[in-house]
Amino acid sequence: MTKTNEFTPAQIKTIRGIVRDEIARHDQKLKHEEERYQQAVAEANAEAAMTSRDWGDLD
């Protein structure tokens, strides 16, 4: 920071890079969580279908 407590252009550029990296990391984490969720849903659906076939219609 300068004497007037303002960021220099180089500091702003660095901060923007850090923020972009953090957003990209967060987006990647969300993508992986969504993939794991979709896999869990697919597995649950497959198990429910198998149980339904094995036990017949329980309704």
BELPE-V588623 format. One record per helix or strand of 2 or more residues. SS is the DSSP state (helix for helix, strand for strand). FROM is the first residue (numbers start at 1). TO is the last residue. If there is no record, write none. Layout:
[[SS	FROM	TO] [SS	FROM	TO]]
This chain:
[[helix	9	55]]
